[in-house]
Amino acid sequence: MNDTKDKPHLITPGYTFTFILVTLLFFMWALPNTLNDVLIKQFMKSMELSRLEAGFVQSAFKLGYFCLAIPAGLFMQRMGYKAGLIVGLLFFALGCFLFLPAAMAGVYIYFLGALFVIASGLAFLELGANSFIVGLGDPATSERRLNLAQSFNPIGGITGVAVGTIFIFSGNEPTAGEILEMKTAGTYHAFLEAENLRVGPTYIILGIIVLIVAFLIWRTKFPKIETSGDTEHKGSFRALLQYPHWYNAVIAQFFYLGAQLGTWSYLITYVQENSPMTEKQAGGLLILNMVLFMCGRFFSTFLMKYIKPTRLMGVYSLINIGLVLIVIASSRWANVFGLHDLSHWIGIGAMICTTFFMSLMYPTIFASGVKGLGQNAKLGASVLIMSLIGGAILTPVMGLIADSHWAHAVAPAMIVPMFAYCVVAYFSFIGSKPGGPVCE
């Protein structure tokens, strides 16, 4: 009896349904995140963009996170998590609805604006949901609890990729000769317009679903301690700097998100550069990629019962460094320079496998970074959300390398994720050790 009572609660008793509903948000925000990977390839075709220009999809998206993370944290500090989640869902829905006029106008900057609005809402959702889940139970089980909730994020990712592949990709990929024929016949502009319009309906339907979820959140009971803002203890940046594990987590999260988004954004392009696959077939591999991400989350959550989360993350980081080396060395780009004799399919497989081992990194870095921050937890979490700007910066850097005159391929740009995994490995084995006033 005593052992049962003393056992740490994974979820605060009486709030299991609240946990389930907030966990649904992890599924929801994965949809637009993975749809971005489809949009990058689609816009390269429908708007004739380079890899670098298409990479600005991720820049606009993560800029929304960056700009709204602190305001979102301040809002929830005053109004509570429930109000913050509802506001985030309303921004999310608005951004989805803006896709229709953007598609009708066919102007790239309008799409980027709509993505910025969506991401502004997701800043509220990710900050609120991650912090709420971390606090909805015993601190000793925070990593397990967050990894469990985050395990449903890749299910949303799989759904997003599947929807994008089926409803956004037309499967019509004209060759240079066919494009010239359409231009001569005066039909090429109509073809590009039709390709742009394919993105509108998907986002309109998503916006409607998001509004329904907002209504459910509004009607759900949240813990009283989380529905009233704590205005007396706000924390400060100066205080946060006393916690080395926190600022190490910010740096690690910055590079991890760059690795994740860069890898996923250019996966389809890498596959098509190294195989005869069409965009729809490559989109199918992106679905497999997200299935592995989901399996990695659930498997890692299980392993955390027996292996310290940060130690497991360190091992995964080292494995990914090796896998990225295989991605580079087994590509057609490397073959041109006589660097290998491996099959190109080995590189494709290795690139997809990195997703399995990156699966636990975001929630583990987040939970490790906010541990022991006390009254600084919300502010510290806000800055951790801001570190998602790594995806906005490093994805275009990968595009710039891939578009360079000596590369013209994604493979050499994978040096960026490889460096990022080195940073995560350092955090896992050294930088994540708790420190600061509360932890002494």
C-alpha positions in Angstrom: 0.0 0.0 0.0 2.7 2.5 1.0 4.7 1.6 -2.2 1.7 2.5 -4.3 1.1 5.7 -2.5 4.7 6.7 -2.8 5.0 5.9 -6.5 5.3 9.1 -8.5 2.1 9.9 -10.5 2.6 10.1 -14.2 -0.5 12.3 -14.5 -2.1 14.4 -11.8 -5.2 12.4 -10.5 -8.5 13.7 -11.8 -7.1 15.3 -15.0 -6.6 12.4 -17.3 -9.1 13.8 -19.8 -7.4 17.2 -19.7 -4.1 15.4 -20.4 -5.7 13.6 -23.4 -7.2 16.7 -24.9 -3.9 18.7 -24.5 -2.0 15.8 -26.0 -4.4 16.1 -29.0 -2.7 19.5 -29.6 0.6 17.7 -30.2 -1.1 15.9 -33.0 -2.7 19.1 -34.3 0.4 21.3 -34.6 2.3 18.5 -36.4 0.0 18.8 -39.4 1.2 22.2 -40.6 4.7 21.4 -39.6 5.0 18.4 -42.0 2.8 20.0 -44.6 5.6 22.5 -44.9 7.8 19.7 -46.3 5.2 19.1 -49.0 4.8 22.9 -49.6 8.6 23.3 -50.2 8.6 20.8 -53.1 5.2 22.1 -54.4 6.3 25.7 -54.5 9.6 24.8 -56.2 7.3 23.6 -59.0 4.3 26.0 -58.9 6.4 29.1 -58.3 9.6 28.0 -60.0 11.7 28.6 -56.8 15.3 27.5 -56.1 16.0 25.3 -53.1 17.1 28.4 -51.2 14.0 30.4 -52.0 11.7 27.4 -51.2 13.5 27.1 -47.8 12.0 30.4 -46.8 8.8 28.4 -46.0 10.6 27.2 -42.9 12.0 30.6 -42.2 8.6 32.3 -42.2 7.2 29.5 -40.1 9.8 29.5 -37.4 10.0 33.3 -37.4 6.4 33.2 -36.2 7.5 31.0 -33.3 10.4 33.3 -32.6 8.4 36.5 -32.6 5.4 35.2 -30.5 7.2 32.9 -28.0 7.8 35.7 -25.4 4.4 37.4 -25.8 2.8 34.0 -25.5 4.7 33.3 -22.3 3.8 36.6 -20.8 0.1 36.2 -21.9 -0.1 32.7 -20.2 1.7 34.0 -17.2 -1.1 36.5 -16.7 -4.1 34.6 -18.1 -3.1 30.9 -17.6 -2.5 28.0 -20.0 -6.1 27.4 -21.0 -6.6 31.0 -22.3 -3.2 30.7 -24.1 -4.1 27.5 -25.8 -7.4 29.0 -27.1 -5.7 32.1 -28.4 -3.1 29.9 -30.1 -5.8 27.8 -31.8 -7.6 31.0 -33.1 -4.3 32.2 -34.7 -3.8 28.8 -36.1 -7.2 28.8 -37.7 -6.8 32.3 -39.1 -3.5 31.4 -40.8 -5.2 28.4 -42.4 -8.0 30.5 -43.8 -5.5 33.0 -45.2 -4.2 30.2 -47.5 -7.3 30.6 -49.8 -6.7 34.3 -50.8 -2.9 33.5 -51.0 -3.6 30.6 -53.4 -6.0 32.7 -55.5 -3.4 35.6 -55.8 -0.5 33.2 -56.4 2.0 35.4 -54.6 4.7 33.7 -52.6 4.9 36.4 -49.9 1.2 35.9 -49.2 1.8 32.2 -48.5 4.7 33.1 -46.2 2.5 35.6 -44.4 -0.2 32.9 -43.8 2.5 30.5 -42.5 3.8 33.2 -40.1 0.2 33.6 -38.7 -0.1 29.8 -38.3 3.2 29.6 -36.5 2.3 32.5 -34.2 -0.6 30.4 -33.0 1.6 27.3 -32.7 4.0 29.3 -30.5 1.1 29.6 -27.9 0.3 25.9 -28.4 3.8 24.5 -28.1 4.7 26.7 -25.1 1.4 26.1 -23.3 1.1 22.4 -24.0 4.7 21.4 -23.4 4.9 23.4 -20.1 1.4 22.2 -19.0 2.3 18.5 -19.6 5.6 18.9 -17.8 3.8 20.3 -14.8 0.8 17.9 -14.8 2.3 15.3 -12.5 5.4 14.4 -10.5 8.6 16.2 -11.6 10.4 12.8 -11.5 8.3 11.6 -14.4 8.3 14.8 -16.5 10.5 13.5 -19.3 8.4 10.3 -19.6 5.2 12.3 -19.5 6.3 14.8 -22.1 7.7 12.0 -24.4 4.4 10.2 -24.1 2.4 13.3 -25.1 5.0 14.0 -27.9 4.6 10.5 -29.2 1.3 11.5 -30.7 3.0 14.4 -32.6 4.4 12.1 -35.3 1.0 10.6 -35.9 -0.1 14.1 -36.8 3.0 14.4 -38.9 2.2 11.2 -40.8 -1.4 12.5 -41.4 0.0 15.8 -42.6 2.4 14.3 -45.1 -0.3 11.8 -46.3 -2.8 14.6 -46.8 -0.3 16.8 -48.6 0.9 14.0 -50.9 -2.6 13.0 -51.8 -4.3 16.4 -52.1 -1.6 18.9 -52.8 0.8 17.0 -55.1 -0.8 16.6 -58.5 1.7 14.1 -59.8 2.2 16.3 -62.9 5.9 17.0 -63.2 6.5 18.3 -66.7 10.0 18.0 -68.1 11.9 21.0 -69.5 10.7 20.1 -73.0 7.1 19.9 -71.9 7.4 23.2 -70.1 8.7 24.8 -73.3 5.7 23.4 -75.2 3.3 24.8 -72.6 4.9 28.2 -72.8 4.7 28.1 -76.6 1.0 27.2 -76.4 0.4 29.8 -73.8 -0.9 27.3 -71.2 2.1 27.3 -68.8 0.7 30.2 -66.6 -2.6 28.3 -66.2 -0.7 25.2 -65.2 1.1 27.2 -62.5 -2.1 28.7 -61.3 -3.8 25.3 -61.0 -0.8 24.0 -59.0 -1.0 26.9 -56.6 -4.8 26.5 -56.0 -4.2 22.9 -54.9 -3.0 24.0 -51.5 -6.1 26.1 -50.6 -8.8 23.4 -49.8 -6.5 21.4 -47.5 -5.8 24.4 -45.3 -9.4 25.6 -45.2 -10.6 22.2 -43.9 -7.7 22.2 -41.4 -8.8 25.6 -40.1 -12.4 24.4 -39.5 -11.1 21.4 -37.5 -8.8 23.7 -35.4 -11.9 25.8 -34.5 -13.7 22.7 -33.3 -10.7 21.8 -31.1 -10.7 25.4 -29.7 -14.3 24.9 -28.6 -13.4 21.6 -26.8 -10.5 23.3 -25.0 -12.9 26.1 -23.9 -15.3 23.6 -22.4 -12.7 21.5 -20.6 -11.8 21.7 -16.9 -8.1 22.7 -16.2 -6.4 22.6 -12.9 -7.1 25.8 -10.9 -3.4 26.5 -10.3 -3.0 26.7 -14.1 -6.0 28.8 -15.0 -5.1 31.8 -12.9 -2.0 33.7 -13.7 0.8 34.1 -11.3 1.7 37.8 -11.4 3.8 37.9 -8.3 6.6 35.5 -9.5 7.4 36.2 -13.1 11.1 35.3 -13.2 13.8 37.2 -15.1 16.4 36.6 -17.8 19.1 37.5 -15.3 18.0 34.7 -13.0 17.8 32.3 -15.9 21.5 32.8 -16.7 22.3 31.2 -13.4 21.1 27.8 -14.8 23.7 26.5 -17.2 21.6 23.5 -18.1 18.9 25.9 -19.3 21.0 28.0 -21.7 22.8 24.8 -22.9 19.3 23.4 -23.7 18.5 26.6 -25.7 21.6 26.1 -27.8 21.0 22.4 -28.3 17.3 23.0 -29.2 18.4 25.6 -31.8 20.7 23.1 -33.6 18.4 20.2 -33.2 15.5 22.0 -34.8 17.8 23.0 -37.6 18.7 19.4 -38.2 15.2 18.1 -38.0 13.6 20.7 -40.3 16.5 20.7 -42.7 16.5 17.0 -43.1 12.7 16.7 -43.6 12.5 19.8 -45.8 15.0 18.4 -48.3 14.2 14.7 -48.0 12.0 14.6 -51.1 14.5 16.5 -53.1 17.3 14.2 -51.9 15.3 11.2 -52.8 14.6 12.5 -56.3 18.2 13.5 -56.8 19.3 9.9 -55.9 16.5 7.8 -57.4 14.0 7.7 -60.3 11.1 8.3 -57.9 8.3 10.8 -58.7 7.2 13.4 -56.2 4.2 11.3 -55.1 6.4 8.3 -54.6 9.0 10.4 -52.7 6.1 11.7 -50.6 5.3 8.1 -49.7 8.9 7.8 -48.2 8.2 11.0 -46.2 5.2 9.2 -44.7 7.5 6.2 -43.8 9.9 8.8 -42.3 7.1 10.0 -40.0 6.1 6.5 -39.1 9.7 5.9 -37.9 9.5 9.1 -36.0 6.4 7.9 -34.2 7.9 4.5 -33.5 11.0 6.2 -32.2 9.0 8.3 -29.7 7.1 5.3 -28.3 10.1 3.0 -28.2 12.2 5.7 -26.5 9.5 6.4 -23.9 9.7 2.7 -23.0 13.5 2.7 -22.8 13.4 5.7 -20.5 12.1 3.4 -17.8 15.5 1.8 -17.7 17.9 4.3 -19.3 18.4 7.9 -18.2 16.8 10.1 -20.9 19.8 12.4 -21.6 22.1 9.4 -21.8 19.8 7.7 -24.3 19.7 11.0 -26.3 23.5 11.1 -26.4 23.7 7.6 -27.8 21.1 8.5 -30.4 23.0 11.6 -31.4 26.2 9.6 -32.0 24.3 7.1 -34.2 22.8 10.0 -36.2 26.3 11.5 -36.8 27.3 8.2 -38.4 24.1 7.9 -40.4 24.5 11.4 -41.9 28.0 10.5 -43.0 26.5 7.6 -44.9 23.9 10.0 -46.4 26.6 12.1 -47.8 29.0 9.4 -48.9 26.4 7.2 -50.7 24.8 10.0 -52.7 25.2 10.6 -56.5 27.0 13.8 -55.6 29.7 12.0 -53.7 29.9 9.4 -56.5 30.7 12.2 -59.0 33.7 13.0 -56.9 34.7 9.4 -56.5 34.1 9.2 -52.8 32.3 5.9 -52.6 30.8 2.9 -54.4 27.7 2.4 -52.2 24.2 2.2 -53.5 22.3 5.5 -53.5 19.4 3.7 -51.8 21.6 3.2 -48.8 21.9 7.0 -48.4 18.1 7.3 -48.7 17.6 4.7 -46.1 20.1 6.3 -43.8 18.5 9.7 -44.1 15.1 8.3 -43.2 16.6 6.3 -40.3 18.0 9.6 -38.7 14.4 10.4 -38.0 14.0 7.4 -35.7 16.9 8.5 -33.6 16.0 12.2 -33.5 12.5 11.4 -32.2 13.2 11.8 -28.5 15.4 14.9 -28.8 13.0 17.8 -28.7 10.9 16.7 -25.7 14.0 15.5 -23.8 15.9 18.7 -24.4 12.9 20.8 -23.4 12.1 18.8 -20.2 15.8 18.8 -19.2 16.1 22.5 -19.8 13.2 23.6 -17.7 14.0 21.4 -14.7 14.6 23.2 -11.5 13.9 26.7 -12.8 11.3 27.4 -10.2 9.5 30.7 -10.8 11.6 31.2 -14.0 10.0 28.1 -15.7 7.5 29.9 -17.9 10.1 32.4 -19.1 12.7 29.7 -19.6 10.2 27.7 -21.6 9.4 30.7 -23.8 13.0 31.1 -24.8 13.3 27.4 -25.5 10.3 27.8 -27.9 12.1 30.8 -29.5 15.1 28.5 -30.2 12.9 26.9 -32.9 14.3 29.8 -35.0 17.1 27.3 -35.7 14.9 25.8 -38.3 14.4 29.1 -39.9 18.1 29.8 -40.1 19.7 26.5 -40.8 17.2 25.3 -43.4 18.1 28.1 -45.8 21.8 27.6 -45.0 21.3 24.0 -46.2 19.5 25.4 -49.3 22.4 27.8 -50.0 24.9 25.0 -49.8 22.8 22.8 -52.0 22.4 25.6 -54.6 26.1 26.5 -54.6 28.0 26.1 -57.9 30.2 23.3 -56.5 27.3 21.3 -55.0 24.0 21.5 -56.9 22.8 18.7 -54.5 21.4 18.2 -51.1 24.0 15.7 -50.0 26.8 18.2 -49.1 24.3 20.4 -47.2 23.8 17.5 -44.7 27.0 18.6 -43.0 24.8 21.1 -41.2 22.6 18.4 -39.5 25.8 16.4 -38.7 27.3 19.4 -36.8 23.9 19.9 -35.0 24.0 16.3 -33.7 27.5 17.0 -32.3 26.0 19.9 -30.3 23.1 17.7 -29.1 25.6 15.0 -28.1 27.5 17.5 -26.0 24.3 18.6 -24.3 23.3 15.0 -23.6 26.5 13.9 -21.9 27.8 17.2 -20.4 25.6 20.3 -20.8 22.3 18.8 -19.4 23.6 18.4 -15.8 21.3 20.5 -13.6 22.8 23.6 -12.0 21.6 26.8 -10.4 20.0 28.0 -7.2 17.1 25.6 -7.1 19.2 22.6 -8.1 22.1 23.1 -5.6 
